[in-house]
């Protein structure tokens, strides 16, 4: 079993760099956009989601005004090797509640109980836990004690209880990343390499993909909870 370390303050740079590499390598799974590598916009989202996680790792220093906690799984035989991470946000006004922001396990260490151990550690600290996942991952999280309570955008909303918390969860406002100089430079490079028509097609493919994921999640939850199911209320969100 892996060694699990808990951080409420900034962790060493060699851990941060491995986490960010894991984000880049697992973009399709870790992002709600779930953009496939075949889409020409994949590199844009690799940078944007990677930078988003970087900002949350920075927020462990408390300077951004949000509560962030991090669990890191390392290899018992190689303690400097990160094999998984779970970044989650405690909920203000509800000391038992938190929400998963990002989680990933290195491809070579999957099906070894790494995610299960990290989630168990988090729920031990915050028993009223929430996460979102793709429809295909629902049985996996149900086996860990989560239940379907609703949808959030393209994903199924799951909770350790049958309702969300009434507390306040602070999130970083990351919308500006997508209009940053770096993202514009990546987009310009892709435009020059592939041409305007190909990039427009990539945007249309992404939008269709998002519509399909949203529809699939909604249909799944309606089938599971019933046509008249009341949408679940999650934590109130505050952008910082």
C-alpha positions as CSV (number, residue, x, y, z in Angstrom):
1,X,0.0,0.0,0.0
2,X,1.2,3.6,-0.6
3,X,2.3,6.1,1.9
4,X,-0.2,8.9,2.3
5,X,1.0,12.4,3.3
6,X,-1.4,15.2,4.3
7,X,-0.6,18.9,3.5
8,X,-2.3,22.1,4.6
9,X,0.8,24.2,3.8
10,X,2.9,24.3,0.5
11,X,4.6,21.0,-0.2
12,X,8.1,20.5,-1.6
13,X,8.7,21.5,-5.3
14,X,9.6,18.0,-6.4
15,X,6.1,16.9,-5.3
16,X,4.4,19.8,-7.0
17,X,6.2,19.1,-10.3
18,X,5.1,15.5,-10.3
19,X,1.5,16.4,-9.5
20,X,1.4,18.9,-12.4
21,X,2.9,16.3,-14.7
22,X,0.2,13.8,-13.6
23,X,-2.4,16.5,-14.4
24,X,-1.0,16.9,-17.9
25,X,-0.8,13.1,-18.4
26,X,-4.4,12.6,-17.2
27,X,-6.1,15.6,-18.6
28,X,-9.1,13.8,-20.2
29,X,-9.9,12.1,-16.8
30,X,-9.2,15.0,-14.5
31,X,-11.0,17.8,-16.4
32,X,-14.8,18.3,-16.6
33,X,-14.3,19.1,-20.2
34,X,-12.9,15.6,-20.7
35,X,-11.4,16.7,-24.0
36,X,-9.7,13.8,-25.9
37,X,-6.1,14.0,-27.2
38,X,-7.4,13.8,-30.8
39,X,-9.0,17.3,-30.4
40,X,-6.7,20.1,-31.6
41,X,-7.6,22.2,-28.5
42,X,-6.1,19.5,-26.2
43,X,-2.8,21.5,-25.7
44,X,-4.8,24.6,-24.7
45,X,-6.6,22.6,-22.0
46,X,-3.4,20.9,-20.9
47,X,-1.9,24.3,-20.1
48,X,-5.0,25.8,-18.6
49,X,-5.9,22.9,-16.3
50,X,-2.3,22.5,-15.3
51,X,-2.1,26.1,-14.4
52,X,-5.4,25.9,-12.5
53,X,-4.0,23.1,-10.3
54,X,-0.8,25.1,-9.9
55,X,-2.8,28.0,-8.5
56,X,-4.6,25.7,-6.0
57,X,-1.2,24.2,-4.9
58,X,0.0,27.8,-4.4
59,X,-3.2,28.5,-2.3
60,X,-1.9,26.1,0.3
61,X,0.1,29.0,1.7
62,X,-3.2,30.7,2.7
63,X,-2.5,33.9,0.8
64,X,-5.4,33.4,-1.6
65,X,-8.0,33.3,1.1
66,X,-9.4,29.8,0.4
67,X,-9.1,26.6,2.4
68,X,-7.2,23.9,0.5
69,X,-5.9,20.5,1.6
70,X,-3.8,18.0,-0.3
71,X,-3.2,14.3,0.1
72,X,-0.2,12.8,-1.7
73,X,0.4,9.1,-2.2
74,X,4.0,8.0,-2.6
75,X,5.7,4.7,-3.5
76,X,6.8,2.8,-0.4
77,X,9.9,1.6,-2.3
78,X,10.7,5.1,-3.6
79,X,9.4,7.7,-1.2
80,X,10.2,10.6,-3.6
81,X,7.9,9.2,-6.3
82,X,4.4,10.6,-6.3
83,X,1.9,7.9,-7.5
84,X,-1.3,9.8,-6.7
85,X,-2.8,13.0,-5.3
86,X,-6.1,14.2,-4.0
87,X,-6.7,18.0,-3.7
88,X,-9.9,18.9,-1.9
89,X,-11.6,22.0,-0.5
90,X,-13.0,22.1,3.1
91,X,-16.4,23.9,3.4
92,X,-16.7,27.0,5.5
93,X,-19.4,26.8,8.2
94,X,-19.5,23.0,8.0
95,X,-16.5,21.3,9.7
96,X,-17.6,17.9,8.4
97,X,-17.9,18.8,4.7
98,X,-15.5,19.1,1.8
99,X,-15.4,18.8,-2.0
100,X,-12.9,17.0,-4.2
101,X,-11.3,19.4,-6.7
102,X,-8.8,17.1,-8.4
103,X,-7.7,13.5,-8.1
104,X,-5.4,11.4,-10.2
105,X,-3.4,8.1,-9.8
106,X,-0.3,7.3,-11.9
107,X,-1.3,4.9,-14.7
108,X,1.3,2.3,-13.6
109,X,-0.2,2.2,-10.0
110,X,-3.9,1.9,-10.7
111,X,-6.1,-0.9,-9.4
112,X,-3.8,-1.1,-6.3
113,X,-6.1,0.8,-3.9
114,X,-4.3,4.1,-4.1
115,X,-7.4,6.2,-4.8
116,X,-9.4,4.2,-2.3
117,X,-6.8,4.9,0.4
118,X,-6.7,8.6,-0.3
119,X,-10.5,9.0,-0.3
120,X,-10.7,7.0,2.9
121,X,-8.2,9.4,4.5
122,X,-10.2,12.4,3.3
123,X,-13.5,11.1,4.5
124,X,-12.0,10.3,7.8
125,X,-11.3,14.0,8.2
126,X,-14.4,15.2,6.4
127,X,-17.2,12.6,6.5
128,X,-19.6,14.7,4.4
129,X,-17.7,14.6,1.2
130,X,-18.7,15.5,-2.4
131,X,-17.2,14.8,-5.8
132,X,-18.2,14.8,-9.5
133,X,-17.3,12.1,-12.0
134,X,-18.1,10.7,-15.4
135,X,-21.1,8.3,-15.7
136,X,-18.7,5.4,-16.3
137,X,-17.0,6.0,-12.9
138,X,-20.2,6.0,-10.8
139,X,-20.0,2.3,-9.8
140,X,-16.3,2.8,-8.8
141,X,-17.2,5.6,-6.3
142,X,-20.4,3.9,-5.2
143,X,-18.2,1.0,-4.0
144,X,-16.3,3.6,-1.9
145,X,-19.5,4.8,-0.2
146,X,-20.6,7.7,-2.4
147,X,-24.1,7.9,-3.7
148,X,-25.7,9.7,-6.7
149,X,-27.4,13.0,-5.7
150,X,-27.6,15.0,-8.9
151,X,-25.6,16.5,-11.8
152,X,-23.0,19.3,-12.2
153,X,-22.4,20.4,-15.8
154,X,-21.0,17.3,-17.6
155,X,-20.7,15.0,-14.6
156,X,-22.6,13.1,-12.0
157,X,-22.6,14.7,-8.6
158,X,-22.0,12.2,-5.7
159,X,-21.9,12.5,-2.0
160,X,-21.2,10.4,1.1
161,X,-24.7,11.4,2.2
162,X,-28.0,11.9,0.4
163,X,-27.7,15.6,0.3
164,X,-25.2,18.4,-0.1
165,X,-23.9,20.7,2.6
166,X,-25.4,24.1,3.2
167,X,-21.9,25.6,3.9
168,X,-19.8,27.9,1.7
169,X,-17.0,26.6,-0.5
170,X,-14.5,29.1,-1.8
171,X,-13.1,28.5,-5.3
172,X,-10.4,30.3,-7.2
173,X,-11.8,32.3,-10.2
174,X,-9.8,30.7,-13.0
175,X,-11.8,32.0,-16.0
176,X,-9.0,34.6,-16.7
177,X,-6.6,31.7,-17.5
178,X,-8.4,31.1,-20.8
179,X,-7.8,34.7,-21.9
180,X,-4.2,34.8,-20.6
181,X,-1.2,35.7,-22.9
182,X,0.0,32.1,-22.6
183,X,-3.2,30.5,-23.8
184,X,-3.5,33.1,-26.6
185,X,0.0,32.2,-27.7
186,X,-0.8,28.4,-27.7
187,X,-4.0,29.1,-29.7
188,X,-2.1,31.3,-32.2
189,X,0.5,28.6,-32.7
190,X,-2.2,26.0,-33.3
191,X,-4.0,28.3,-35.7
192,X,-0.8,28.8,-37.7
193,X,-0.1,25.1,-37.7
194,X,-3.5,23.7,-38.5
195,X,-5.4,26.6,-40.1
196,X,-8.6,28.4,-39.2
197,X,-11.1,25.8,-40.5
198,X,-9.4,23.0,-38.5
199,X,-9.5,25.1,-35.3
200,X,-13.2,26.0,-35.8
201,X,-13.9,22.3,-36.4
202,X,-12.1,21.5,-33.1
203,X,-14.2,24.0,-31.2
204,X,-17.4,22.6,-32.7
205,X,-16.3,19.0,-31.8
206,X,-15.5,20.2,-28.2
207,X,-19.0,21.8,-27.9
208,X,-20.8,18.7,-29.3
209,X,-18.7,16.6,-26.9
210,X,-19.7,18.8,-23.9
211,X,-23.4,18.7,-25.0
212,X,-23.3,14.9,-25.2
213,X,-21.6,14.5,-21.8
214,X,-24.1,16.9,-20.2
215,X,-27.1,15.0,-21.7
216,X,-25.6,11.6,-20.8
217,X,-25.1,12.7,-17.1
218,X,-28.6,14.2,-16.9
219,X,-30.2,11.1,-18.4
220,X,-28.3,8.8,-16.1
221,X,-29.3,10.8,-13.0
222,X,-33.0,10.9,-14.1
223,X,-32.9,7.1,-14.6
224,X,-31.3,6.6,-11.2
225,X,-33.3,9.2,-9.1
226,X,-36.5,9.4,-11.2
227,X,-38.0,12.0,-13.5
228,X,-39.2,14.1,-10.7
229,X,-36.0,14.0,-8.7
230,X,-35.2,17.4,-7.1
231,X,-31.8,18.6,-8.2
232,X,-29.3,18.2,-5.4
233,X,-28.0,21.3,-3.6
234,X,-24.3,21.4,-3.2
235,X,-22.3,23.9,-1.2
236,X,-22.7,27.6,-2.0
237,X,-19.8,28.6,-4.0
238,X,-17.7,31.8,-3.6
239,X,-15.1,32.8,-6.2
240,X,-11.9,34.3,-5.0
